[in-house]
Amino acid sequence: MVTIGSDCHLRTSTMSVLDHNGEKIMRSKLDNDPEVLLKFVRQFPHPKQFAIETCYNWPAVYELLKDEVDEFHLLHAKKLKSIVESQSKCDNNDADEIARLTHIGYIPKSYIASAPARQLRRLLRTRINISTEITRNKNRIHALINSSTFYCQRPKNFKDLFCKRGLEYLKQIPFSPQEQFLVASLLQEIQSLNELKTQFDEYVQTLDFHSDDLKYLQTAPAMNGKLFKYILLAEIDNINRFKNSGSLAAYAGLIPKDRSSGEKIRKGHLRTECNKFLKWAIIEAAIPAMRKDPGLRELYKTTKQRTNTSSAKIAVARTLLISIYHILKERRPYYSAKPRIAPFVSLSSQA
């Protein structure tokens, strides 16, 4: 089988080609023009495989070449980097290493989501970024308040600073002219982002994505009429790509880092190498799910007594995600049962 390894950039791609024995046939630097790329790939006989690492324009390359090769491999860029770390890094060496590792089958593959899933992911990830930016701006205002007043001096007649009473209190704080301008600008941006978030939510509700899966998923707590269900469907895409519920929990970053050796067992903070969007959604869904499901609520209380609030929230999120795995895998409705305490409950959330 002919192996083509590609180090792809915005304007150009470096191609390294190996024959069935792993010997280099050629190396070429090409413009990222569809006709040029197709002509280059088509000159080699079948069977042939093509490998590219994850980058911004890999979907365009995939749609162009997927029917021209027998196998298309998408390589996990971060894992690939740890394998081919070199003191001499250049496009030629990268393309050679991608081709060589693909030829011998030693490649860290990355999942290729379906086109509808990729399109929905872009939409929902932008929606998540809007919420994240709103939170950042609110935290900036809280930081200004903390630098000007003591906590004990604040009124207790509101819980949220950005409700009507909270905003009235905000106007009474003796900020300097520069700080007043900053607060006013941040409040205006928060208002604009909230309006944009509402537009996104209304549009997302009109979509029909994985309707069969959606029918079962929305039986789970916090998934009926919420944005979370669409994020989960888009990020998971195909539940069968996970061999078990633990694999899905690891993909969402809900299990700890493991630094065990010999008889020493060391569990660290939550994994940072994960799907951060799926992690955000399931953790955000934990509290509303707990309020609706007595079993999850009992798990939260029990874990909180043993550890802390963050660990309890993570335990609920992990248990909910495991339940969702079985819902999608077995295609059945959600049923509430008193769960056992999930493993790794002593984690601290580092979402």
C-alpha positions in Angstrom: 0.0 0.0 0.0 1.3 3.5 -0.9 1.4 5.8 2.1 1.1 9.6 1.7 1.9 11.7 4.8 0.9 15.4 4.7 2.1 18.3 6.8 -0.7 20.8 6.0 -0.6 24.5 6.5 -2.9 27.3 5.4 -1.3 28.0 1.9 0.8 24.9 1.3 1.2 21.3 2.1 4.3 19.1 2.2 3.7 15.6 1.0 5.9 12.6 1.7 5.2 9.4 -0.2 6.3 5.8 0.8 5.9 2.6 -1.3 4.6 -0.6 0.1 8.1 -1.4 1.5 8.3 1.9 3.4 10.9 3.4 1.0 10.5 7.0 0.2 9.2 7.6 -3.4 9.1 11.4 -3.3 8.6 14.5 -1.3 6.8 17.5 -2.7 5.6 20.9 -1.5 2.3 21.8 -3.0 -0.1 24.8 -3.0 -3.3 24.1 -1.3 -5.3 24.1 -4.5 -8.0 21.4 -5.0 -6.9 20.6 -8.5 -3.2 20.4 -7.5 -3.9 18.1 -4.6 -6.1 15.8 -6.5 -3.6 15.5 -9.4 -0.9 14.7 -6.9 -2.8 12.0 -5.1 -4.3 10.4 -8.2 -0.9 9.7 -9.8 -0.3 6.9 -7.3 -1.9 3.4 -7.8 -4.4 1.8 -5.4 -4.3 0.7 -2.6 -3.1 3.9 -1.0 -3.6 5.6 2.4 -3.5 9.3 3.3 -2.5 10.7 6.7 -2.9 14.3 8.0 -2.7 15.7 11.5 -5.5 17.8 13.0 -5.3 21.4 11.9 -7.8 24.2 11.0 -8.3 23.1 7.4 -8.2 19.3 7.7 -12.0 19.0 7.1 -11.6 20.6 3.7 -8.8 18.2 2.8 -10.8 15.3 4.1 -13.9 16.1 2.0 -11.6 16.5 -1.1 -9.6 13.3 -0.8 -11.7 10.8 1.2 -13.0 9.2 -2.0 -9.6 9.2 -3.7 -7.8 7.0 -1.2 -8.6 3.6 0.4 -7.9 4.8 3.9 -7.9 8.3 5.4 -6.2 8.8 8.7 -6.6 11.8 11.0 -3.7 12.0 13.5 -4.1 13.5 16.9 -1.7 16.5 16.7 -0.8 16.7 20.4 -0.1 13.0 20.8 1.8 12.9 17.6 4.0 15.8 18.8 5.0 13.8 21.9 6.1 10.9 19.6 8.1 12.7 17.0 9.7 15.5 19.2 12.8 16.4 17.3 15.6 19.1 17.6 15.3 19.6 13.9 11.7 20.5 13.2 10.6 21.4 9.7 7.8 20.6 7.3 9.9 18.0 5.4 10.7 16.1 8.6 7.1 16.3 9.8 5.7 15.0 6.6 8.3 12.1 6.6 7.5 11.2 10.2 3.7 11.2 9.5 4.2 9.0 6.5 6.6 6.6 8.3 4.4 6.2 11.4 1.3 5.7 9.2 3.1 3.0 7.2 4.1 1.0 10.3 0.6 1.5 11.9 2.0 3.4 14.9 -0.2 6.5 14.7 -2.3 8.2 17.4 -5.6 8.4 15.5 -8.2 11.1 16.0 -11.9 10.6 15.4 -13.4 12.0 12.2 -16.8 13.3 13.0 -19.6 13.4 10.5 -20.1 16.6 8.5 -23.4 17.4 10.3 -21.7 16.9 13.6 -18.8 19.1 12.7 -21.2 21.9 11.6 -23.2 21.7 14.8 -20.0 21.6 16.9 -18.9 24.9 15.4 -22.3 26.5 16.2 -22.5 25.2 19.7 -18.8 25.8 20.6 -19.3 29.4 19.6 -22.4 29.5 21.9 -20.2 28.1 24.8 -17.6 30.7 24.1 -20.2 33.4 24.4 -21.3 32.1 27.9 -17.6 31.9 28.9 -17.0 35.5 27.8 -20.0 36.7 29.8 -18.7 34.9 32.9 -15.2 36.5 32.4 -16.7 40.0 32.2 -18.8 39.4 35.3 -15.7 38.3 37.1 -13.9 41.4 36.1 -16.6 43.5 37.7 -16.5 41.4 40.8 -12.8 42.0 41.0 -13.3 45.8 40.8 -15.9 45.5 43.7 -13.5 43.4 45.8 -10.8 46.1 45.4 -13.2 48.8 46.5 -15.3 47.3 49.3 -15.3 44.7 52.0 -17.6 41.7 51.7 -19.3 42.4 55.0 -20.3 45.9 53.8 -22.5 44.5 50.9 -26.3 44.3 51.3 -27.8 40.9 51.7 -31.1 41.6 49.8 -29.9 40.0 46.6 -28.0 36.8 45.5 -26.9 37.9 42.1 -25.0 41.1 41.5 -26.5 41.4 38.0 -30.1 41.3 39.0 -32.1 44.5 39.4 -31.2 45.1 43.1 -27.6 44.1 42.4 -27.2 46.7 39.6 -28.7 49.4 41.9 -26.1 48.6 44.5 -23.4 48.6 41.8 -24.3 52.2 41.0 -23.8 53.3 44.6 -20.2 52.0 44.9 -17.7 55.0 44.9 -15.7 53.9 41.9 -13.1 56.3 40.3 -14.0 57.8 36.9 -11.8 55.3 35.2 -13.4 52.4 37.0 -16.9 53.7 36.3 -16.2 53.8 32.6 -14.8 50.3 32.8 -17.9 48.9 34.7 -20.3 50.7 32.3 -18.4 49.2 29.3 -18.4 45.7 30.7 -22.1 45.9 31.5 -22.8 47.0 28.0 -20.8 44.1 26.6 -22.6 41.6 28.9 -26.0 42.9 27.7 -24.9 42.5 24.0 -23.5 39.0 24.6 -26.8 38.0 26.4 -28.8 39.1 23.4 -26.5 37.2 21.1 -26.8 34.1 23.4 -30.6 34.3 23.1 -30.4 34.4 19.3 -28.2 31.3 19.3 -30.5 29.4 21.7 -33.6 30.2 19.6 -31.8 29.0 16.5 -30.5 25.8 18.1 -34.0 24.9 19.2 -35.1 24.8 15.5 -32.5 22.1 14.6 -33.2 18.4 14.2 -30.0 16.5 14.8 -29.8 12.8 15.6 -33.5 12.9 16.3 -33.6 9.2 17.4 -30.9 9.7 19.9 -32.5 13.0 21.0 -35.7 11.2 21.8 -33.9 9.0 24.4 -31.4 11.7 25.6 -34.0 14.2 26.6 -35.5 11.7 29.1 -32.4 12.3 31.3 -32.6 15.1 33.9 -31.4 18.6 32.7 -31.7 17.5 29.1 -35.3 18.4 28.2 -35.5 21.8 26.5 -31.9 22.6 27.4 -28.8 23.4 25.3 -26.9 20.6 27.0 -28.5 17.8 25.0 -27.4 19.3 21.7 -23.8 19.8 22.9 -23.6 16.2 24.1 -25.0 14.8 20.8 -22.6 16.9 18.7 -19.5 16.2 20.8 -20.2 12.4 21.3 -21.5 12.0 17.7 -21.4 8.2 17.6 -21.6 6.5 21.0 -20.3 3.2 19.5 -16.8 4.7 19.2 -16.4 4.4 23.0 -15.7 0.9 24.1 -17.3 1.5 27.6 -18.7 4.2 29.8 -15.2 4.8 31.4 -13.8 5.7 27.9 -16.5 8.4 27.6 -15.8 9.7 31.1 -12.1 9.9 30.2 -12.9 11.7 26.9 -14.9 14.3 29.0 -12.1 14.7 31.4 -14.0 13.4 34.4 -11.4 11.0 35.7 -8.1 12.0 37.4 -4.6 12.0 36.2 -2.8 8.8 37.2 0.8 8.8 38.3 0.9 5.3 39.8 4.1 3.2 39.8 4.7 -0.1 41.5 2.8 -0.2 44.8 2.4 3.6 44.9 -1.0 4.9 43.7 -1.2 8.6 43.0 -4.3 10.3 41.7 -4.1 13.9 40.6 -6.5 16.6 39.4 -8.9 16.0 36.6 -7.4 15.4 33.2 -6.8 18.5 31.1 -6.3 16.6 27.8 -10.0 16.1 27.0 -13.0 17.5 25.1 -13.4 20.7 27.1 -16.8 21.5 25.5 -18.3 18.2 26.5 -16.7 18.6 30.0 -18.2 22.1 30.3 -21.7 20.9 29.3 -21.9 17.9 31.6 -20.5 19.8 34.6 -23.0 22.7 34.0 -25.8 20.1 33.8 -24.9 18.5 37.1 -26.7 20.9 39.4 -30.0 21.1 37.5 -29.9 17.3 37.1 -29.4 16.8 40.8 -32.4 18.9 41.6 -34.6 16.7 39.4 -33.2 13.2 40.3 -33.4 12.1 44.0 -30.6 9.5 43.3 -28.2 12.1 42.0 -29.2 14.5 44.9 -28.4 11.8 47.4 -25.0 11.2 45.7 -24.3 14.9 45.9 -25.0 15.1 49.6 -23.1 12.0 50.5 -20.0 13.0 48.5 -20.1 16.5 49.8 -20.0 15.3 53.4 -17.0 13.2 52.7 -15.1 15.7 50.5 -16.2 19.1 49.3 -18.7 20.8 46.9 -16.5 20.6 43.8 -15.9 16.9 44.3 -19.6 16.3 44.8 -20.4 18.2 41.6 -17.9 16.2 39.6 -19.2 12.9 41.0 -22.8 13.8 39.9 -21.5 14.9 36.5 -19.6 11.6 36.0 -22.6 9.5 37.1 -24.9 11.4 34.8 -22.6 11.0 31.9 -22.3 7.2 32.5 -26.1 7.0 32.6 -26.2 8.9 29.3 -23.8 6.5 27.8 -26.1 3.6 28.6 -29.1 5.6 27.3 -27.5 6.1 23.9 -25.8 2.7 23.7 -28.9 0.6 24.7 -31.4 3.1 23.2 -33.6 3.2 26.2 -35.1 6.0 28.4 -33.4 7.3 31.5 -34.5 5.7 34.8 -33.7 7.1 38.2 -32.0 4.7 40.6 -30.0 5.4 43.7 -26.5 5.4 42.4 -23.5 4.0 44.2 -20.8 6.6 45.0 -18.9 7.1 41.8 -15.1 6.4 42.0 -12.6 9.1 42.4 -15.0 11.3 44.5 -12.1 13.1 46.1 -11.3 15.0 42.9 -11.1 18.7 42.8 -12.7 20.3 39.8 -10.2 22.0 37.5 -12.6 22.5 34.6 
